Structures are given as C-alpha cells and as structure tokens.
Amino acid sequence: MSVREEFDEWAASGRDRGMEDRHWHTAKHALARMPVESGDVVLDLGCGSGYAGRALRDTKDAGRVYGLDGAPEMARNAAEYTDDPAVGFLVGDFNELPFADDSIDHVWSMEAFYYAADPQHTLEEIARVLRPGGTFYCAVNYYEENVHSHEWQEFISIEMTRWDRDRYREAFREAGLHVAEQDNIPDREITIPAEAEFPTDDWDTREEMVERYREFGTLLTVGVAP
C-alpha cells in the first residue's frame, strides 16, 4: 500500500483528528519555539489535519502557510477545517517539493518525516527551499532510542525510516543544514495510572509507560539553513 492509499484511509475514517489530539501534547511546545515572525512563509510537511499551520497563524501571525501531504483526502479534510485564506493545502511528494529555491522561511514536520521514501533527499529538498537563516523543525516519536515505538512498523504497510539521534544530526549536516538543537519533549498530558493498576492492556509496567511518555516523548531536531 502506498503512502497515499494508507493515509487516505486514515482521513476517511477520521483518524486525522485523532492524530491531531495526540500530537498536540508535545507539538505545541515545539511550535512555540519556532522563530516565526509576522509575515513569514511556513511549510507544514506531512500536514495531516493542518493543526500546526493553523496554530502558527493564530499564535505567530505567519504570513502564509502551506500544508503539504501525500494523501489527497488528508489535504481535503485539512482545507475543510479552516476558512483562513492564508492557509492552503496541496498534495505533493516529499522528494520533489513544489516550491522555488529560497522561498520558504520555516519548515515544520510532525510524525511524518520518517515516511519519506528517501529521507536524505527530502532533507536536501528542505535545504533547497529554505531561505538563508530559515529553520526546519523535525519532530518524531518513531526513532531508535524510543524502543516502545519499534513495534509500530508491524501495524502499517509503509516502510518507515527509524534513525537514532546521532543519525538525524548527521543527516541534517549532510544536507547542508546546521543543527541548532536537539532534545526530547516529554508528554506530560498522558495520564499514567498508579503502580497498582499495572499491567494494563498496553503496558506491562508503570516504569515502561513513564519512560515512553515522560522521558522519550518526542524527539525534536532543529536545522538552520546557512
């Protein structure tokens, strides 16, 4: 199954809104860090429901936001969730971004980058479209150190790329981006039951659940175009 087919199904079943609810726990903290200034142009790569672009318009007065997704149904749904004329959505390929060189001020991607067929080339495309000093905020929960995410590949037909922290930094640099920061943003909103309530349907021990949400959380890597 292709990325388009997989996520068209997700959009048709309403899972785009479910992803938005879950991702927002950590996404809002990463989005708050983005140095978006009034009038800046932002690309939301793998936009899903479009929540990130809407938030950047509301909180940072981004001038124009483009949400790009590989699934037409995702892009169609996202367009229906806003009436803001400065937010637009399009269907596109991560390996061939439909933007001119040096045309984007900031790129955001949450839980989407690892679906790229050729992630290194995607980084090169991001570096190409970013203006000098522009940033790429890449947020993922599926990464090597987060052992609790490894089983996700079993439940999705698309081949995902699972890099570790070092490989993300290395790949950013190979694409020509400076690595400005990298850290883990904990999810403090997921309720973790008392020890006596374990095991649960999803977790054998409380320690594992604490590790997953409070320690690993979301890995954020920030690149800056020279």
N, C-alpha and C positions, 0 to 999 in steps of 0.2 A: 504494500500500500504506500502511496506517495504522501508527502507532507500535505499536499492539497487535499487529498481524499481523507486522510486521518483527521485533520482539523476542520474540514467541512462538516464531518460527522459530529465533532465536539460542539461546533457552533449551532448546528441544527438541534442538538439535544439540550442546549442551554449551559453547557459546561464552561463557556467563555466567562459567564458571570461568576461561576464558582471559582474559577482561577483568579479572577479579579479579587474576590473576597479573601482568598488565601494569600495571594502575593502581596496584598496591600499591607499586611502586618510588618513586612520589612521594606517593601518598596518605598513607602512614604518617607522613611528615614534616609534612604539613598537619594531620592528625588530632592529632598530638602537641601542636600549638599551640592547639587548641581549649580554651577556658576552661571545660570541662565539670567540674562539681562533683558529688560524690556525691548521687544522688537526682534530678538534672536530667532533664528530658524532652527527647529528641532526635528530630528528624525527618530521616530519610535520604531525600532526594528523588531518585527515579530510582535505587532501591537496587540493582538488578541482583541479584547473588548474596547481598547483605546483609552483605558483609565489613566495611564501615565501622561499622555498628551493633554487630556482634559485637566489633569491636576497642574501641569506646568503652565497652562493658560490661566488657570484660576489663581495660582499662588505666586507665579513669577512673571506674568504678563508676557509670555513668549509671543513673538510676533506672528509666527506661522508654524504649525505643527503638521508634519506628515506622518501618518501611521501606515507602515508597510507590512503586509502579511502575505504568506504564501497561499492562504486559503481564501477564496472569494467569499464564502459565507461568513468568515470572521470579519473581513473588511466591510461586508454589507451590514452585519449586525452593529459593528462599531459606529458606522455612519448614522445608524438609527438612534444611537444613544446620545447624540449631541445635535444641537442646532447651531453651533458656533461656526460661522463661515470661515474662520481662520484655522479650523481643524479639518484636514482632508485625509481620506484613506484610499490606498491603492493596493493592487495585487502585484507582487513582484518577487524576484529571485534574489536571495542573499548574495549570490555570486556575481550579480550584474545589477548594481544599484542604479536606478533610473534617474540619476542626478549628475549635474555637471561637476567638474573638479572645483574644489574650494567653494562649495555652495551651501554648506551646512555648518551651523555654529556648534551644535551638540548632537550626539547620538546616544540614545538610551536603548537598552535591551534587557528585558527581564524574563528569565526562564525560556529563552528562545535561541540563544546563540549556539547551543550545542546541537541544534537540529540542522545546522548548516552542512551541506554536502561536502564542502571544502572550507573548513573554518579558517585556515590560514589565508586563503584567498579572500574570504569575507573580510578579514581584518585589513587586508590590503585595499579593498574597496572602501572600507570605512575611512582609512587614512587618506584615500584619494579625494573623497567628497568633503572631508573636514577642512574648514578654513584654518590657517595658522593660529595656534592657540586654542583651537576647538577641542572638545573633550568627548571621550567615549566612556560611558558608564555601563559596565557589563556586570549584571547580577545573575547568579546561578545558584541553584540548590543541588543540582546534579554535578558533583565533582568528586575527585578521587578520595580526598580526605574524609568526606562525608559517607562513611560506609553504609549508613542507613538509606542512602539513595541508590545504591548499586543495583538493587532488585528492580528498579523502575523499568529498565530495559526489557524485562520479561513481559511487561504489560503494554508495550507499544511496539508497533511494527516498524517504525522508522529507526534506522541506525543512529544512535546518539554518540557524540564525542565526549568522553569523560577524561578531562585533563585535571592535573593537580595544580596547586597554587603556583609552583615554580614554572610549570609549562605555560600557564596563562601569561605570566610576566615575560617569559622568553618569547612567546608568540607575538605579543604586542610589540616588543622591541624589534623583532624580525620584520614586522610590517611597517616599521618606521615611526611607531608611537612611543613617546616617553611614558614610563609608568609612574604616575603621580602618587598613587596609593593603592593599597590592597588590604582589606580586612574583612572580618566576619561580622555581620549584623544579626544579633540574636532575635529570635521571635519570642517576645515576652507576652504575647496575647493568647497563645495557645494555652489552655488550661491543663495543667499537669496534676493528675489525681494524687491523693496521698498514697504512701507506700502500701498500705493495707489493701488497696484496690487493685493491685497488680497480681498476676498478669491480666492484661486486657485483651481484647480481640486483636489489637495491633502491636502491642508491646509486651515483651516478656518481663522486663524490669523497669522500674522508675528511672534508674540510672541511665538506661539507654534513651529514654524519652527526653530526659534532661539534656543529655549530650546532643541529641539531634536538634532540639529547638533552642536551647539556651547557649550552647557552645558552638556548634557548627553553623546553625542558622543559614543565612545567605552569604555566599562569597561574592564580594564586590571588588572588581578590578577596574581602576580608572586609568585610561590612557589620554595623553595630550599630544595633539599634532604639533610638530615643530614649526 
